[in-house]
Structure formats: structure tokens, C-alpha cells
Amino acid sequence: MLEQAAQWIENHSVQGQGIVISSRQRVCYPEVTGYLIPTLLSMGKRDLAAEYARWLVSIQRPDGSFGGGNDGRSYAFDTGQVVRGWVALVGRMPELEAPLARACDWLISSADPHTGRLPVPPPGADWSLNTRGEVSEGIHLYVLPPLRQAGEALNKPHYLAFADQALRYYLSHVKVTDFTQANALTHFFAYMQEALLDLGCESEARAGMASVAQFQQSTGAVPGYHDVPWICSTGLAQLGLVWYRLGERRRADAALKFLSLLQNPSGGFFGSYGIGATYFPAEEISWAAKYAVEACRQQIAHHFDQTVAEYRPAIDDCDGRVRALLSRLGDLNDLRVLDAGCGKGRYSAVIKRRFPRAKLIAMDISSAMLEHVPSDIQTVQHSILNMPFPDGAFDAVLCVEALEHVVQTDEGVKELARVLAPGGTLVIIDKNRAKVGALAMPDWERWFGVEELRELMRTNGVDADAEFIGHDEITTPDGLFVCWAGKKSDTDLKSSVEAHVLCANGRAAR
């Protein structure tokens, strides 16, 4: 589901602009273009994310706001989602600082100065749900996390203060945890629950999701409103995402399993499915694809948090994978080394013992895994598809039994090669596609053809070869594990002082 939804997003992006509203409405939509930027980054699509960001700068209104409705108005929600996108990129694109500040300043100036309440459209306008009333203004909670992030990124404490003031208003004056309200479409309701989590209000988010849970069916489906028979695809994806974040794996897995049945051959989703469906029932909407990708990504991350006990914390130095790794990497003392997708850090631990002067970073998507990494090794929690390091930051990169979990292999290899310095060594150890079925694996796991991955590394500037290797107690290679290794082409190995400085955006796990 993830790969197909990601492809739908690419197919429906307009060159030099952003994402279209839907398969029928081929006009680019600022709100969704904005909040798709972090999703694109999670997919490894840095260039497309930057393209979206630049287009949004070009259409920003003089007062800093954004619209997108049918009445020419500026909307706080839409503007907030552009902020969400820009703040995800501002560390890499300093030219976004000024437009980002203008957007945030407009949000604050448009709000009630006494309460922090953001403006809503007049009744009967773009937020009308006909007989169900108006979209809940509680969705403005979804504006506050990116506003907080902007305050931190731009060193604007009053953005943080405003977000706190607005949060107090919405918690006090708006029902944000009751799914039985007439206007509580799952899509809008899930905005609020995800925002509550982002804002540190876990107890409120749990109450809201408990309100939804009583309506989840045995199939995993949740009705679009509590009292209808049809399903809102976007809302179901969002609910799955939030359930994963809350650790409610059973409900989340069921929701995503049902969602996968709704996906169209194009990779997209109609807004709603079923008898009497009223939410974009005949067009594939761009935000449904976004949240399908987000939910699938959360599913993968949650899998490792929940199954951490199943993974070994150490590995024998005589294991065929260790032997292959050490022989290909050579002497790592005084070199910058990245263990990408490190798990519990068992390969990092071997490297640290053998090469105590190596400048080693262990990175993984799972915080639970990183808790087991030896305390003398620096850790960073991040995805291989969107690593927080500058180009050429490492002299050596290893990725052992991790690329198989990335799903989007092309982008994963591209990112591994990006952070490798010219002349540096990349070693990938993973499983051979010809042996699929030899071990149990999740539906989203991907194994690789020997020549396929070798060619992909070469395409990204790493002249690689491949060899079958032993593993565990198997000393004679049985074809299950392959070691792909090579050096990045071009210039000499670089170890300048500037290149040693890693990107400050990397979040240390301890």
C-alpha cells in the first residue's frame, strides 16, 4: 500500500508547483502541498519537497497568509499547514525563514488576542457540512504543533506562548474528544487527536480515540461519522496512525488492513466508500494518499518498538556478517562512521571495540531499539530515507539488515550514498530475494536481487560488488545473506574539520 500511495503522490504532482486537489480537480492545493512536505521527506523525496516549498513561497499572499477555498479568503488552517511544510525544510533551506515568519506572524495577528482563538469561515462557506453543521474549529489544534516548531527554529518565543494560549482555549471551549458529535467526520476528528499527541495531551488523545474505538468494526473499518454506514478513507488512515502512536497495535493493524482493501489500482483512494457516501466519493483525493503513507510509516516504526525483545543485543565476532563487514570497511580509527538502521547497536559495538577512535554514530528509527545501544556510542533517532546529516558527512557507512525495512529501496540507497564522502566505503548486508520464504517476514519487508542492488548502488556513484556470506552458525554461505560493498567514486577521502561537523538537526536518543 505504501509504495502505491507514494507513487500516486508523485504522479499527481505538477512540475514546479505542488499536489493537485484530486484526480478530478487538477488545481494545486496549498494546504495539502504544505503538509505533504514532511511526508515527501519521509519518502526520501528531498528534491520534490523543495520544489513544493518554493512554489508555496511564490504564491504566498502579501500579508503572509494562504487561501485555497472557493471564496478567496485566507485560512488559518491552510496557512498553518504551509508552516508545517516549511518548518520541516527551513534547516536545509534558509531562504524559507522570512516567508515562514510572515506566515506565523499572520496566524497570530489573525487570532483573538485575548484567547488565542483562530478565525473560522462564516457559516455556510467552505467549512459547511450541510445538515451536520460546520467543521469543528478544534481542527485548529493541528496548526499549533508546527507553530511551536517554527518558534523553536526561528527563536521566536512568542510563537510558543501563543500556541500554549490557543491550546488552553480549544481544550476549554471546544469538544475535541467526542466522536458522537454530528460534525465529527473521522478525518477532522483524527486531526485533533494527532495534534493532541503532538501537543503533549496524551490523556485527551486517549479519551478521543476511546470514543472512536467503540465504533470500530470487526473488519477494522470505522464509519465516516458515528451514525453512517460508509467509510472515510483519509480518516481511517489517520486513526490507524494515531492508534500506532498510542501503542494500540491491534486496532491500528485492523484499520490499515481494511484500508488496503479500499486502495484503487492507481494507488490512490476515493474520499469515501459505501452506501450513501458523501465525502468526495467519486474522486481520489491527495490527502488520502498522504495519510496512507504516514500510517504505513508509523506501522513500520511501531513494529520495531513492539518487537524489540525479539532482537539480539550482541553478535559473535566470528559471524559471517561481522567478518564481511570488517574486511570491507578496513581500519576505521579516526574516521567518521555511520551505522544506519543500527537496531540495538550490535554491529556498532563490534566496531567500537575494534576501532575505539572511530567517530561512530548509530542511527535507527526506533527509540526502543536505541535504548539498548551501548552508552558510549552516540545515537540518533531517524529514518534512513531522511537522514539529518549533510552530504558527504561520513567516511564509511554500514547498513546491515535494515534496508529491507525501508520499503522504498531506490530512495534508501540514494540517501546512504548521499551522506557518504567521495572515496568512502558503503557496505550493505541483507537478504537475497531468491531466498524469500526461508524466514518469516512482514508484508512490507523487501529482499533484493543480487544484481539489482549492485546496479542501484552503482547508479548512485558507489562502484559495488557482491558476495554471498555466512551467518549465525552457518559458516559456508547458503545464499541467504549477501554483502554488497564498494567505494564512492570521484575524489580523495575527505576529513576536513568542516565535514566533521554533523547536522545539528539530528536528535540524540540519549
Secondary structure, 3 states (H helix, E strand, C coil): CHHHHHHHHHHCECCCCCEECECCCCCECHHHHHHHHHHHHHCCCHHHHHHHHHHHHHHCCCCCCCCCCCCCCCCHHHHHHHHHHHHHHCCCCHHHHHHHHHHHHHHHHHCCCCCCCCCCCCCCCCCECHHHCECCHHHHHHHHHHHHHHHHHHCCHHHHHHHHHHHHHHHHHCCCCCCCCCCCCHHHHHHHHHHHHHCCCHHHHHHHHHHHHCCCCCCCCCECCCCCCCEEHHHHHHHHHHHHHCCCHHHHHHHHHHHHHHCCCCCCCECEECCCCCCCCCCEEHHHHHHHHHHHHHHHHHHHHHCHHHCCCCCCCCCHHHHHHHHHHCCCCCCEEEEECCCCCHHHHHHHHHCCCCEEEEEECCHHHHCCCCCCCEEEECCHHHCCCCCCCEEEEEEECCHHHCCCHHHHHHHHHHCEEEEEEEEEEEEEHHHCCCCCCCCCCCCECHHHHHHHHHHCCEEEEEEEECECCECCCCCCEEEEEEEECCCCCCCCHHHHCCCCCCCECC
